[in-house]
Amino acid sequence: MKNYTITVNGNVYDVTVEEKGAGAAPAARAAAPIPAAAPVAAPAPAAAPKAAAGAGSIEVKAGAAGKVFKIEASVGQSVQAGDAVVIIEAMKMEIPVVAPEAGTVASIDVAVGDAIEAGAVLATLN
């Protein structure tokens, strides 16, 4: 089983995908919608440099493979649970990767244009 976070028309959904047998199509099961996140402060410049990797104890991980489209937070910025930290582009969709809990951004471990895999650590929080 794999878990994904998907945003559709501004509504965020946690989705679990389960594979049934060899060669079978995966069956998807959607959970209840997650409340929309609070508005995000002004985004960081697109050419923000990478900070030291692993500086914080809370990891912000990608839910899907894609390319880093935009970095919404900057090192030292305070974020709340659900605030967008990084936006990735996957299959021509912009997918926000949100803070799992409140904290301060300790590091941004990617740059705009980087190719990433699902589960990759994009940033860390303290």
C-alpha positions as semicolon CSV with decimal commas, in nm:
position;residue;x (nm);y (nm);z (nm)
1;M;0,000;0,000;0,000
2;K;0,120;0,350;-0,080
3;N;-0,006;0,678;0,066
4;Y;-0,030;0,999;-0,135
5;T;-0,155;1,351;-0,067
6;I;-0,347;1,497;-0,361
7;T;-0,486;1,848;-0,407
8;V;-0,794;1,889;-0,628
9;N;-0,941;2,238;-0,677
10;G;-0,780;2,354;-0,354
11;N;-0,906;2,056;-0,149
12;V;-0,637;1,830;-0,004
13;Y;-0,702;1,453;0,012
14;D;-0,499;1,169;0,164
15;V;-0,521;0,869;-0,071
16;T;-0,414;0,510;-0,010
17;V;-0,342;0,293;-0,315
18;E;-0,338;-0,084;-0,273
19;E;-0,212;-0,327;-0,538
20;K;-0,413;-0,650;-0,568
21;G;-0,208;-0,939;-0,712
22;A;0,049;-0,946;-0,993
23;G;-0,043;-0,735;-1,293
24;A;-0,372;-0,619;-1,142
25;A;-0,472;-0,255;-1,160
26;P;-0,433;-0,069;-0,827
27;A;-0,747;0,012;-0,634
28;A;-0,766;0,364;-0,487
29;R;-0,945;0,460;-0,167
30;A;-0,982;0,827;-0,074
31;A;-1,010;0,954;0,281
32;A;-1,214;1,252;0,393
33;P;-1,093;1,593;0,273
34;I;-0,838;1,771;0,487
35;P;-0,927;2,133;0,573
36;A;-0,764;2,389;0,344
37;A;-0,438;2,542;0,466
38;A;-0,410;2,901;0,578
39;P;-0,280;3,152;0,322
40;V;0,095;3,138;0,271
41;A;0,324;3,436;0,322
42;A;0,511;3,588;0,026
43;P;0,715;3,321;-0,155
44;A;1,093;3,305;-0,146
45;P;1,286;3,406;-0,458
46;A;1,293;3,137;-0,727
47;A;1,674;3,118;-0,717
48;A;1,694;3,044;-0,344
49;P;2,016;2,855;-0,266
50;K;2,015;2,514;-0,106
51;A;2,071;2,511;0,269
52;A;2,261;2,247;0,463
53;A;2,082;1,913;0,434
54;G;1,941;1,748;0,746
55;A;1,956;2,058;0,967
56;G;1,613;2,001;1,127
57;S;1,442;1,711;1,301
58;I;1,107;1,722;1,114
59;E;1,127;1,609;0,750
60;V;0,908;1,751;0,475
61;K;0,885;1,473;0,213
62;A;0,754;1,463;-0,143
63;G;0,434;1,266;-0,190
64;A;0,501;1,206;-0,559
65;A;0,787;1,208;-0,805
66;G;0,826;1,519;-1,019
67;K;1,022;1,839;-1,057
68;V;1,059;2,124;-0,805
69;F;0,843;2,403;-0,949
70;K;0,858;2,664;-0,673
71;I;0,996;2,707;-0,321
72;E;0,733;2,873;-0,102
73;A;0,923;2,899;0,228
74;S;1,271;3,017;0,319
75;V;1,519;2,909;0,587
76;G;1,427;3,068;0,920
77;Q;1,062;3,121;0,824
78;S;0,796;3,006;1,071
79;V;0,533;2,772;0,921
80;Q;0,215;2,614;1,051
81;A;0,094;2,259;0,986
82;G;-0,049;2,251;0,633
83;D;0,147;2,553;0,503
84;A;0,303;2,492;0,159
85;V;0,683;2,465;0,178
86;V;0,763;2,349;-0,176
87;I;0,550;2,306;-0,489
88;I;0,633;2,018;-0,720
89;E;0,517;1,967;-1,077
90;A;0,403;1,617;-1,167
91;M;0,206;1,524;-1,479
92;K;0,149;1,895;-1,557
93;M;-0,007;1,955;-1,214
94;E;0,129;2,176;-0,938
95;I;0,126;1,983;-0,610
96;P;0,199;2,165;-0,283
97;V;0,415;1,979;-0,031
98;V;0,302;2,101;0,309
99;A;0,456;2,118;0,655
100;P;0,347;1,812;0,859
101;E;0,347;2,022;1,177
102;A;0,424;2,374;1,296
103;G;0,788;2,477;1,316
104;T;1,069;2,686;1,172
105;V;1,226;2,598;0,837
106;A;1,576;2,467;0,916
107;S;1,680;2,371;0,563
108;I;1,559;2,364;0,204
109;D;1,730;2,062;0,049
110;V;1,626;2,116;-0,316
111;A;1,639;2,391;-0,577
112;V;1,389;2,494;-0,845
113;G;1,419;2,255;-1,139
114;D;1,552;1,958;-0,939
115;A;1,403;1,618;-1,031
116;I;1,278;1,437;-0,719
117;E;1,146;1,093;-0,630
118;A;0,842;1,015;-0,414
119;G;0,944;1,018;-0,046
120;A;1,247;1,244;-0,104
121;V;1,323;1,489;0,179
122;L;1,266;1,838;0,038
123;A;1,313;2,041;0,357
124;T;1,348;2,007;0,732
125;L;1,183;2,192;1,021
126;N;1,275;2,246;1,385
